[in-house]
Amino acid sequence: MNKQERRSELAMFLRTRRERISPDQVGLPMGKRRRTPGLRREELALLAGVGATWYTWLEQGRDITVSTQALESLARALQLDADEQTHLFILAREQLPATPFPAEDKVDPALQLILATMGVYPAYVVCSSWNIIAWNQAACQVYADFSTMSPRERNLLWLLFTDRRQRTLFVDWEEEAQRSLAAFRISTQRYIGEAWLTKIVTDLKEASPEFRKWWPRYDVQGCNTSERRLNHPHVGLLTLQTTTFQLAGHPGLQMTVDTPVSGTETQAKLIDLSESGSRLQVLEAM
């Protein structure tokens, strides 16, 4: 792990969190000559009960000692949520482990069987770099035929930001893309400075103006259950409950499963997709 890159990442994260808090939120006067967005460094230091010079050095990415107590004070002053606080602690290398998980680029037969038994519910597995390394047929029928893609094209973030079909598939593509970007940042925080992460960020900045605009915001969000609406070209609106979780015994892998939201026609539409896909496979085999 590159210490300097980690310190730089910490510095940028602190600055973006500081700049989003306005003085009136914390009872400070706005003032007429204020040019800095959000709080000034010395104002944040005062609120957190830390030295202004110490905090300035921290935000400048200097190699200084950071205690647990100081981080907790900063988290409170910056009004960080649970995901952001975790991100802060890992970047500062305090308490929470930040060692990379073992690299895995394939799943064992048992896990592939679990994906298959999901039936009409789309399910897929991504590795630490967010490459889709396993999936079921339902996922191909709903999102894209992953079996025809190169490993690069199967990167979940690359697919979302560069494939035009995904932009029309998601009813609210912008919301989905921003949420995925925030989840990607927090899930890859252990790998800051590694060549593969640097490359995909660099390539996405070149390929996507939205990624280029949103990446510097330093938004972070853990993977959780959310509702996803898709405008499928064959069956129309699908309303899915998306659940992502880490696999026991495989800490570098995450599985995502989509289930139909009750009270919608999604269940029947997923069945129709599955049956039409099966009929197509039979015709192609004849």
Backbone hydrogen bonds in HBPLUS format (Angstrom, degrees):
<---DONOR---> <-ACCEPTOR-->    atom                        ^
c    i                          cat <-CA-CA->   ^        H-A-AA   ^      H-
h    n   atom  resd res      DA  || num        DHA   H-A  angle D-A-AA Bond
n    s   type  num  typ     dist DA aas  dist angle  dist       angle   num
A0006-ARG N   A0002-ASN O   3.04 MM   4  6.30 152.1  2.12 147.8 156.2     1
A0007-ARG N   A0003-LYS O   2.89 MM   4  6.17 158.0  1.94 151.5 157.1     2
A0008-SER N   A0004-GLN O   2.90 MM   4  6.14 151.7  1.98 145.0 153.2     3
A0009-GLU N   A0005-GLU O   2.90 MM   4  6.07 153.9  1.97 144.3 151.2     4
A0010-LEU N   A0006-ARG O   2.93 MM   4  6.18 156.7  1.98 147.8 154.2     5
A0011-ALA N   A0007-ARG O   2.91 MM   4  6.11 156.2  1.96 144.2 150.7     6
A0012-MET N   A0008-SER O   3.00 MM   4  6.26 161.6  2.03 150.0 153.7     7
A0013-PHE N   A0009-GLU O   2.97 MM   4  6.13 157.0  2.02 147.3 154.1     8
A0014-LEU N   A0010-LEU O   2.95 MM   4  6.16 165.5  1.98 154.5 157.8     9
A0015-ARG N   A0011-ALA O   3.02 MM   4  6.23 161.5  2.06 147.9 153.2    10
A0016-THR N   A0012-MET O   3.01 MM   4  6.19 166.1  2.03 151.1 154.2    11
A0017-ARG N   A0013-PHE O   3.04 MM   4  6.24 154.5  2.10 149.3 156.4    12
A0018-ARG N   A0014-LEU O   2.87 MM   4  6.05 156.0  1.93 150.4 157.6    13
A0019-GLU N   A0015-ARG O   2.94 MM   4  6.11 158.7  1.99 151.6 156.9    14
A0021-ILE N   A0018-ARG O   3.29 MM   3  5.78 164.9  2.32 113.6 118.0    15
A0039-LEU N   A0018-ARG O   3.35 MM  21  5.83 161.8  2.38 141.7 137.0    16
A0025-GLN N   A0022-SER O   2.99 MM   3  5.48 145.6  2.12 112.8 122.8    17
A0026-VAL N   A0023-PRO O   3.06 MM   3  5.58 144.9  2.18 111.5 120.6    18
A0028-LEU N   A0023-PRO O   2.83 MM   5  4.72 166.9  1.85 138.0 133.5    19
A0027-GLY N   A0024-ASP O   3.42 MM   3  4.85 169.1  2.44  92.7  95.3    20
A0043-GLU N   A0040-ARG O   3.16 MM   3  5.18 124.5  2.49  95.2 109.4    21
A0044-LEU N   A0040-ARG O   3.06 MM   4  6.40 159.8  2.10 154.8 159.5    22
A0045-ALA N   A0041-ARG O   2.92 MM   4  6.17 162.5  1.95 152.9 158.3    23
A0046-LEU N   A0042-GLU O   3.04 MM   4  6.14 151.5  2.12 135.5 142.5    24
A0047-LEU N   A0043-GLU O   3.02 MM   4  6.30 161.4  2.06 149.1 153.6    25
A0048-ALA N   A0044-LEU O   2.87 MM   4  6.08 152.6  1.94 152.8 160.6    26
A0049-GLY N   A0045-ALA O   2.90 MM   4  5.90 118.9  2.29 137.4 152.2    27
A0050-VAL N   A0045-ALA O   2.99 MM   5  5.08 160.1  2.03 147.2 149.7    28
A0049-GLY N   A0046-LEU O   3.24 MM   3  5.11 143.4  2.38  94.0 104.5    29
A0055-TYR N   A0051-GLY O   2.96 MM   4  6.20 163.9  1.99 152.2 156.3    30
A0056-THR N   A0052-ALA O   2.94 MM   4  6.08 157.7  1.99 143.8 150.5    31
A0057-TRP N   A0053-THR O   2.96 MM   4  6.21 160.1  2.00 152.2 156.8    32
A0058-LEU N   A0054-TRP O   2.99 MM   4  6.27 153.2  2.06 146.0 153.9    33
A0059-GLU N   A0055-TYR O   2.90 MM   4  6.19 161.6  1.93 158.3 161.8    34
A0060-GLN N   A0056-THR O   2.96 MM   4  6.09 125.9  2.26 138.0 152.8    35
A0060-GLN N   A0057-TRP O   3.17 MM   3  4.94 133.9  2.40  90.3 103.4    36
A0062-ARG N   A0057-TRP O   3.04 MM   5  5.45 166.7  2.06 161.2 156.8    37
A0061-GLY N   A0058-LEU O   3.11 MM   3  5.32 160.0  2.15 105.9 111.2    38
A0064-ILE N   A0062-ARG O   3.07 MM   2  5.84 117.5  2.48 110.7  94.3    39
A0071-LEU N   A0067-SER O   3.09 MM   4  6.37 158.8  2.14 147.9 153.5    40
A0072-GLU N   A0068-THR O   2.94 MM   4  6.19 158.7  1.98 152.6 158.4    41
A0073-SER N   A0069-GLN O   2.99 MM   4  6.22 155.7  2.05 147.2 153.7    42
A0074-LEU N   A0070-ALA O   2.94 MM   4  6.19 157.5  1.99 148.6 154.8    43
A0075-ALA N   A0071-LEU O   2.86 MM   4  6.07 158.6  1.91 149.9 156.0    44
A0076-ARG N   A0072-GLU O   3.06 MM   4  6.31 154.7  2.13 145.9 151.6    45
A0077-ALA N   A0073-SER O   2.97 MM   4  6.20 165.2  2.00 150.7 155.0    46
A0078-LEU N   A0074-LEU O   2.81 MM   4  5.92 152.6  1.88 152.0 159.5    47
A0080-LEU N   A0075-ALA O   3.05 MM   5  5.34 170.1  2.06 155.3 157.9    48
A0079-GLN N   A0076-ARG O   3.10 MM   3  4.98 152.4  2.18  98.4 106.9    49
A0085-GLN N   A0081-ASP O   2.86 MM   4  6.08 155.5  1.92 156.8 164.4    50
A0086-THR N   A0082-ALA O   3.02 MM   4  6.23 157.5  2.08 146.1 151.8    51
A0087-HIS N   A0083-ASP O   3.00 MM   4  6.23 158.0  2.04 145.5 151.8    52
A0088-LEU N   A0084-GLU O   2.88 MM   4  6.14 155.5  1.94 147.0 153.5    53
A0089-PHE N   A0085-GLN O   2.99 MM   4  6.26 164.5  2.01 153.5 156.3    54
A0090-ILE N   A0086-THR O   2.98 MM   4  6.20 161.7  2.01 153.6 158.5    55
A0091-LEU N   A0087-HIS O   2.98 MM   4  6.11 165.4  2.00 152.2 156.4    56
A0092-ALA N   A0088-LEU O   3.01 MM   4  6.17 151.7  2.09 145.8 153.8    57
A0093-ARG N   A0089-PHE O   2.96 MM   4  6.02 109.1  2.47 132.1 149.0    58
A0094-GLU N   A0089-PHE O   3.10 MM   5  5.47 171.7  2.10 154.1 156.3    59
A0093-ARG N   A0090-ILE O   3.02 MM   3  4.85 148.7  2.12  97.1 107.0    60
A0096-LEU N   A0094-GLU O   2.61 MM   2  5.77 136.9  1.79 117.8 102.7    61
A0111-LEU N   A0108-ASP O   3.07 MM   3  5.56 122.4  2.41 111.3 124.1    62
A0112-GLN N   A0108-ASP O   3.15 MM   4  6.48 158.8  2.19 153.9 160.5    63
A0113-LEU N   A0109-PRO O   2.91 MM   4  6.11 147.0  2.02 145.0 153.6    64
A0114-ILE N   A0110-ALA O   3.06 MM   4  6.38 147.7  2.16 141.0 149.5    65
A0115-LEU N   A0111-LEU O   3.07 MM   4  6.42 156.3  2.12 148.8 154.2    66
A0116-ALA N   A0112-GLN O   3.10 MM   4  6.38 155.6  2.16 142.5 148.9    67
A0117-THR N   A0113-LEU O   2.94 MM   4  6.22 147.9  2.05 148.3 156.9    68
A0118-MET N   A0115-LEU O   3.16 MM   3  5.46 157.7  2.21 106.3 113.1    69
A0119-GLY N   A0116-ALA O   3.20 MM   3  6.04 167.0  2.22 118.8 122.2    70
A0121-TYR N   A0118-MET O   3.14 MM   3  5.45 166.3  2.16 127.4 128.2    71
A0258-ASP N   A0122-PRO O   2.88 MM 136  5.35 165.7  1.90 163.8 165.4    72
A0136-ASN N   A0123-ALA O   3.13 MM  13  5.90 136.5  2.33 168.8 164.7    73
A0124-TYR N   A0256-THR O   3.03 MM 132  5.55 151.9  2.12 149.5 158.4    74
A0256-THR N   A0124-TYR O   2.90 MM 132  5.55 166.2  1.92 165.8 170.5    75
A0125-VAL N   A0134-ALA O   2.85 MM   9  5.16 159.6  1.89 143.8 143.9    76
A0133-ILE N   A0125-VAL O   2.90 MM   8  5.89 147.0  2.01 151.2 162.0    77
A0126-VAL N   A0254-GLN O   2.90 MM 128  5.44 159.8  1.94 156.8 162.2    78
A0254-GLN N   A0126-VAL O   2.99 MM 128  5.44 159.1  2.03 154.7 160.8    79
A0127-CYS N   A0131-ASN O   3.05 MM   4  5.61 149.6  2.14 145.6 152.5    80
A0130-TRP N   A0127-CYS O   2.87 MM   3  5.14 161.5  1.90 117.6 122.1    81
A0156-LEU N   A0130-TRP O   2.78 MM  26  5.64 162.9  1.81 167.7 161.9    82
A0132-ILE N   A0154-ARG O   3.03 MM  22  5.47 160.0  2.07 127.9 134.2    83
A0139-ALA N   A0136-ASN O   3.18 MM   3  5.54 127.4  2.47 103.8 115.7    84
A0140-CYS N   A0137-GLN O   3.09 MM   3  5.15 117.3  2.50  96.7 111.7    85
A0141-GLN N   A0137-GLN O   2.99 MM   4  6.31 152.3  2.06 150.8 159.0    86
A0142-VAL N   A0138-ALA O   2.99 MM   4  6.19 142.4  2.13 145.4 154.9    87
A0143-TYR N   A0139-ALA O   2.87 MM   4  5.79 168.6  1.88 152.1 155.7    88
A0146-PHE N   A0144-ALA O   3.01 MM   2  5.75 114.4  2.46 112.9  96.0    89
A0148-THR N   A0145-ASP O   3.17 MM   3  5.91 162.3  2.20 119.8 124.3    90
A0149-MET N   A0146-PHE O   3.13 MM   3  5.31 165.4  2.15 110.9 115.2    91
A0154-ARG N   A0150-SER O   3.01 MM   4  6.28 138.6  2.19 149.8 162.3    92
A0154-ARG N   A0151-PRO O   3.19 MM   3  5.03 128.1  2.47  90.7 104.5    93
A0155-ASN N   A0152-ARG O   3.16 MM   3  5.54 165.0  2.19 111.6 114.6    94
A0159-LEU N   A0155-ASN O   2.80 MM   4  5.95 165.2  1.82 163.5 167.9    95
A0160-LEU N   A0156-LEU O   3.05 MM   4  6.16 158.8  2.10 141.5 147.2    96
A0161-PHE N   A0157-LEU O   3.03 MM   4  6.19 157.9  2.08 150.7 155.7    97
A0162-THR N   A0158-TRP O   2.92 MM   4  5.79 141.4  2.07 148.8 157.3    98
A0163-ASP N   A0159-LEU O   3.09 MM   4  5.26 153.5  2.16 134.8 138.7    99
A0166-GLN N   A0163-ASP O   3.05 MM   3  5.63 138.0  2.23 112.1 122.0   100
A0167-ARG N   A0164-ARG O   3.12 MM   3  5.23 127.8  2.40  98.1 111.4   101
A0169-LEU N   A0165-ARG O   2.91 MM   4  6.05 138.9  2.09 140.2 152.9   102
A0170-PHE N   A0166-GLN O   3.12 MM   4  6.18 169.2  2.14 150.2 149.8   103
A0231-ASN N   A0169-LEU O   2.58 MM  62  4.99 164.8  1.60 154.9 159.5   104
A0171-VAL N   A0229-ARG O   3.03 MM  58  5.66 173.4  2.03 141.5 143.4   105
A0176-GLU N   A0172-ASP O   3.16 MM   4  6.43 165.0  2.19 154.4 158.8   106
A0177-ALA N   A0173-TRP O   2.79 MM   4  5.95 160.9  1.83 157.1 162.7   107
A0178-GLN N   A0174-GLU O   2.98 MM   4  6.12 161.6  2.01 149.4 153.8   108
A0179-ARG N   A0175-GLU O   3.01 MM   4  6.13 161.0  2.05 147.3 152.7   109
A0180-SER N   A0176-GLU O   2.92 MM   4  6.05 158.7  1.97 146.4 152.7   110
A0181-LEU N   A0177-ALA O   2.92 MM   4  6.04 152.7  1.99 143.6 151.3   111
A0182-ALA N   A0178-GLN O   3.04 MM   4  6.25 156.9  2.09 146.3 151.5   112
A0183-ALA N   A0179-ARG O   3.03 MM   4  6.26 151.9  2.11 144.3 152.2   113
A0184-PHE N   A0180-SER O   2.79 MM   4  5.98 151.6  1.87 147.5 155.9   114
A0185-ARG N   A0181-LEU O   3.01 MM   4  6.25 158.3  2.06 147.3 152.1   115
A0186-ILE N   A0182-ALA O   3.30 MM   4  6.52 162.5  2.33 142.4 146.2   116
A0221-GLN N   A0182-ALA O   3.22 MM  39  5.05 148.7  2.32 105.9 100.4   117
A0187-SER N   A0183-ALA O   2.95 MM   4  6.05 149.6  2.04 145.7 154.5   118
A0188-THR N   A0184-PHE O   3.03 MM   4  6.06 132.4  2.27 145.1 155.2   119
A0191-TYR N   A0188-THR O   2.95 MM   3  5.47 161.9  1.98 118.5 124.5   120
A0194-GLU N   A0191-TYR O   2.95 MM   3  5.60 163.4  1.98 145.2 146.0   121
A0198-THR N   A0194-GLU O   3.10 MM   4  6.36 168.5  2.12 160.6 164.2   122
A0199-LYS N   A0195-ALA O   2.93 MM   4  6.09 156.4  1.98 150.7 157.1   123
A0200-ILE N   A0196-TRP O   3.12 MM   4  6.32 164.4  2.14 145.2 148.5   124
A0201-VAL N   A0197-LEU O   3.11 MM   4  6.24 162.5  2.14 152.3 157.0   125
A0202-THR N   A0198-THR O   2.97 MM   4  6.08 160.4  2.01 145.5 151.5   126
A0203-ASP N   A0199-LYS O   2.80 MM   4  5.96 165.9  1.82 155.6 159.6   127
A0204-LEU N   A0200-ILE O   2.95 MM   4  5.98 155.9  2.01 140.7 147.3   128
A0205-LYS N   A0201-VAL O   2.98 MM   4  6.15 150.2  2.07 145.6 153.5   129
A0206-GLU N   A0202-THR O   3.21 MM   4  6.51 147.6  2.32 143.0 151.0   130
A0207-ALA N   A0203-ASP O   2.94 MM   4  6.15 146.8  2.05 143.2 153.2   131
A0208-SER N   A0204-LEU O   2.86 MM   4  5.63 153.2  1.93 149.6 152.9   132
A0212-ARG N   A0208-SER O   3.05 MM   4  6.25 164.0  2.07 149.4 154.1   133
A0213-LYS N   A0209-PRO O   2.98 MM   4  6.13 139.2  2.15 137.0 147.2   134
A0213-LYS N   A0210-GLU O   3.14 MM   3  5.06 123.8  2.47  92.0 106.3   135
A0214-TRP N   A0210-GLU O   2.87 MM   4  6.08 159.2  1.92 155.0 160.2   136
A0215-TRP N   A0211-PHE O   2.89 MM   4  5.66 164.7  1.92 155.5 157.7   137
A0217-ARG N   A0214-TRP O   2.99 MM   3  5.51 158.8  2.04 118.4 125.4   138
A0218-TYR N   A0215-TRP O   3.33 MM   3  6.13 166.7  2.34 124.4 126.7   139
A0226-SER N   A0242-THR O   2.96 MM  16  5.30 153.7  2.03 144.1 152.6   140
A0242-THR N   A0226-SER O   2.73 MM  16  5.30 166.5  1.75 176.3 173.4   141
A0228-ARG N   A0240-LEU O   2.76 MM  12  5.13 166.0  1.78 156.2 160.1   142
A0240-LEU N   A0228-ARG O   2.79 MM  12  5.13 173.5  1.80 163.6 161.6   143
A0230-LEU N   A0238-LEU O   2.84 MM   8  5.04 162.7  1.87 149.0 155.0   144
A0238-LEU N   A0230-LEU O   2.80 MM   8  5.04 156.1  1.85 148.3 154.6   145
A0232-HIS N   A0236-GLY O   2.91 MM   4  4.76 138.2  2.09 132.8 124.6   146
A0236-GLY N   A0232-HIS O   2.99 MM   4  4.76 141.3  2.14 133.7 135.9   147
A0261-VAL N   A0239-THR O   3.03 MM  22  5.81 162.9  2.06 154.1 149.7   148
A0241-GLN N   A0259-THR O   2.63 MM  18  5.14 170.9  1.64 163.0 166.0   149
A0259-THR N   A0241-GLN O   2.97 MM  18  5.14 159.8  2.01 137.9 143.9   150
A0243-THR N   A0257-VAL O   3.01 MM  14  5.45 167.0  2.03 152.4 156.4   151
A0257-VAL N   A0243-THR O   2.93 MM  14  5.45 158.8  1.98 151.9 157.8   152
A0245-PHE N   A0255-MET O   3.00 MM  10  5.61 155.6  2.06 151.5 158.3   153
A0255-MET N   A0245-PHE O   2.95 MM  10  5.61 162.1  1.98 166.3 163.4   154
A0247-LEU N   A0253-LEU O   3.30 MM   6  5.99 163.1  2.33 144.3 145.4   155
A0250-HIS N   A0247-LEU O   2.99 MM   3  5.26 158.3  2.04 126.3 130.4   156
A0253-LEU N   A0250-HIS O   2.96 MM   3  5.57 168.9  1.98 126.6 129.9   157
A0269-LYS N   A0265-GLU O   3.12 MM   4  6.36 154.6  2.18 150.0 157.9   158
A0270-LEU N   A0266-THR O   2.84 MM   4  6.07 153.6  1.91 157.3 163.7   159
A0271-ILE N   A0267-GLN O   3.12 MM   4  6.41 152.0  2.20 146.8 154.4   160
A0272-ASP N   A0268-ALA O   2.95 MM   4  6.25 154.0  2.02 144.2 151.5   161
A0273-LEU N   A0269-LYS O   2.95 MM   4  6.20 157.0  2.00 146.9 152.6   162
A0274-SER N   A0270-LEU O   3.01 MM   4  6.22 156.2  2.07 143.1 149.5   163
A0275-GLU N   A0271-ILE O   2.90 MM   4  6.17 162.8  1.93 154.9 159.0   164
A0276-SER N   A0272-ASP O   2.89 MM   4  6.03 161.5  1.93 151.4 156.7   165
A0277-GLY N   A0273-LEU O   2.93 MM   4  6.02 151.1  2.02 142.7 150.8   166
A0278-SER N   A0274-SER O   2.97 MM   4  6.21 150.0  2.06 143.7 151.8   167
A0279-ARG N   A0275-GLU O   2.96 MM   4  6.23 156.1  2.02 146.4 152.6   168
A0280-LEU N   A0276-SER O   3.01 MM   4  6.20 153.7  2.08 142.2 149.2   169
A0281-GLN N   A0277-GLY O   3.04 MM   4  6.28 152.5  2.11 144.1 151.0   170
A0282-VAL N   A0278-SER O   3.09 MM   4  6.35 151.9  2.17 145.9 153.0   171
A0283-LEU N   A0279-ARG O   3.03 MM   4  6.32 159.2  2.07 149.8 154.9   172
A0284-GLU N   A0280-LEU O   2.95 MM   4  6.17 158.4  2.00 150.1 155.9   173
A0285-ALA N   A0281-GLN O   3.08 MM   4  6.21 137.7  2.27 136.8 147.4   174
A0285-ALA N   A0282-VAL O   3.18 MM   3  5.16 127.5  2.47  92.8 106.5   175
A0286-MET N   A0283-LEU O   3.22 MM   3  5.28 144.0  2.36  97.9 108.0   176
